Amino acid sequence: MAGEIIEMSEGAKQKSNYKIGDKVCALLGGGGYAQYANIKYDMLMPVPKNCSMVEAAAIPEAFATAYLNLFIEGNIKEGNTLLMNAGASGLASVIIPMAKAFGVRVITTVLTDEIAESIKHLNADRVVVTTKEDIAEVLKEELEKGHSVDVAIDCLGGEIMGKCIHYLTHGARWIMIAALAGTKTEIDLKNIYVRNVRIIGSTLRSRTPETKAQILSELVEKVFPKIESGEVKPTIHAVLPIQEAEKAHDMLYQGKNVGKVVLTVE
């Protein structure tokens, strides 16, 4: 969520640099569908200088998840190659430009040419339309050309995960954050240990409050300058009044959104 601070406890005043009237965005475990939210001071971030409040509301969850999986779990470096599945998802709309801003080459997947066209602004280096190309064959080709995937962030899973994981860089990290395409796959275990590939399960929600606070602090320090320079921006698919929350959820269920859906409270 994003909003304006209207009241602070004495502890928050003493332990933070925030003050009443500051515009902030915040990471919440829930409770954001409201006019008022009670938030611990270390779950707040300032609104980046060139962002609207709508854009700011789209930052905390997606950007914190992107940072966690790219830099903490993935330990990605400039010059590495990233595979980000489901390129039209709200998370991919953040991860792809964030990775690009830090000098990472990005491969992503979509279902149709129309969706590929809709995410051109994210500037992925290779967009694979999986109804026309086999992503496992694409990754094999990338491996043979000498620029194979160092980090994969996968919200799909399913059968294809086990086929793709064979074609990664030695020491690569495959990070599972969801399994929308299925919870079961078949993996050649010898390939995993011979190539030193690591499979990492990761969710932001399960992290301790202290870890989340550290992620937010690093976001402000390392990523917010790139937001303020325009290198990374949240992609907003739609903005609806909170009274139309059910309509907003339908957009997500149908999978037709490219980027984030934001609710406004008047």
Residue pairs with C-beta under 8 A, 6 or more apart in sequence:
1 25
1 26
1 28
1 32
1 37
1 57
1 60
2 23
2 24
2 25
2 26
2 47
2 53
2 54
2 56
2 57
2 59
3 23
3 24
3 26
3 37
3 53
4 21
4 22
4 23
4 24
5 18
5 19
5 20
5 21
5 22
5 24
6 20
6 36
7 20
8 18
8 19
8 20
8 41
11 41
12 18
12 40
12 41
13 19
15 41
15 42
16 41
16 42
16 44
18 24
18 41
18 44
22 46
23 46
23 47
23 53
23 56
24 44
24 45
24 46
24 47
25 44
25 45
25 46
25 47
25 56
25 57
25 59
25 60
26 37
26 39
26 43
26 44
26 45
26 60
27 43
27 45
27 60
27 61
27 64
27 212
27 216
28 37
28 39
28 43
28 60
29 205
31 37
31 38
33 242
33 245
33 263
34 265
35 265
40 209
42 209
42 213
42 216
42 217
43 209
43 212
43 213
43 216
44 216
45 59
45 60
45 216
45 219
45 220
45 224
46 220
46 224
47 53
47 56
48 56
48 59
48 224
48 227
48 228
49 228
50 227
50 228
50 230
51 59
51 227
51 233
51 234
54 236
54 239
54 262
54 264
55 233
55 234
55 236
57 262
58 90
58 234
58 235
58 236
58 259
58 260
58 262
59 227
59 234
60 216
61 204
62 90
62 91
62 93
62 94
62 234
62 260
63 94
63 98
63 219
63 223
63 234
64 204
64 212
64 215
64 216
64 219
65 91
65 94
65 177
65 204
66 91
66 94
66 95
66 98
67 98
67 215
67 218
67 219
67 222
67 223
68 202
68 204
68 207
68 215
69 95
69 153
69 175
69 177
69 202
70 76
70 82
70 95
70 98
70 99
70 102
70 104
70 151
70 153
71 218
72 215
73 173
73 175
73 200
73 202
74 82
74 151
74 153
74 173
74 175
75 151
75 173
76 82
76 99
76 102
76 104
76 150
76 151
77 104
77 150
78 102
78 103
78 104
79 103
79 104
79 105
80 104
80 105
80 150
80 151
81 104
81 105
81 106
81 107
81 142
81 147
81 148
81 149
81 150
81 151
81 169
82 95
82 99
82 104
82 105
82 106
82 107
82 149
82 150
82 151
82 152
82 153
83 107
83 108
83 109
83 139
83 149
83 151
83 152
83 153
83 154
83 164
84 92
84 95
84 96
84 99
84 106
84 107
84 108
84 124
84 152
84 153
85 92
85 108
85 109
85 152
85 153
85 154
85 155
85 156
86 92
86 108
86 109
86 110
86 155
86 156
86 180
87 96
87 108
87 109
87 110
87 115
87 116
87 119
87 122
87 124
87 127
88 110
88 115
88 118
88 119
88 255
88 257
88 258
89 155
90 235
90 237
90 257
90 259
90 260
90 261
91 155
91 177
92 108
92 119
92 122
93 119
93 122
93 234
93 235
93 258
93 259
93 260
94 232
94 234
94 235
95 153
96 106
96 108
96 119
96 122
96 123
96 124
97 122
97 123
97 231
97 232
97 233
98 223
98 226
98 232
99 106
100 106
100 122
100 123
100 124
100 231
101 226
101 231
101 232
105 125
105 147
106 123
106 124
106 125
106 126
107 124
107 125
107 126
107 127
107 128
107 138
107 139
107 142
107 149
108 119
108 122
108 124
108 126
108 127
108 128
109 127
109 128
109 129
109 130
109 135
110 116
110 119
110 127
110 128
110 129
110 130
111 129
111 130
111 131
112 129
112 131
113 129
113 132
115 129
115 258
116 127
116 129
118 258
119 127
119 258
121 235
122 235
126 138
128 135
128 138
135 160
135 164
136 160
136 163
136 164
136 166
136 167
139 148
139 149
139 164
139 167
139 168
140 166
140 167
142 148
142 149
142 167
143 167
143 168
143 169
148 167
148 168
148 169
148 172
149 167
149 168
149 169
149 172
150 168
150 169
150 171
150 172
150 173
151 172
151 173
151 175
152 164
152 165
152 168
152 172
152 173
152 174
152 175
153 175
153 177
154 161
154 174
154 175
154 176
154 177
154 178
155 177
155 178
155 179
155 180
156 178
156 179
156 180
156 181
157 176
157 178
157 179
157 180
157 181
157 182
157 183
157 185
158 179
158 180
158 181
158 182
158 183
158 184
158 185
159 181
159 182
159 184
159 185
159 186
160 181
160 185
161 174
161 176
161 181
161 185
161 187
162 185
162 186
162 187
162 188
165 174
165 187
165 191
165 192
165 197
165 199
166 188
166 191
168 174
168 195
168 197
170 195
170 196
170 197
171 195
171 196
171 197
171 198
172 195
172 197
172 198
173 197
173 198
173 200
174 197
174 198
174 199
174 200
175 200
175 201
175 202
176 199
176 200
176 201
176 202
177 202
177 203
191 197
192 199
204 212
204 215
207 215
223 232
226 232
227 233
234 259
234 260
235 258
235 259
235 260
236 259
236 260
236 262
237 251
237 257
237 258
237 259
237 260
237 261
238 248
238 251
238 257
238 261
238 262
239 261
239 262
239 263
239 264
240 247
240 248
240 261
240 262
240 263
240 264
241 263
241 264
241 265
241 266
242 263
242 264
242 265
244 263
245 263
248 261
248 263
251 257
251 261
252 261
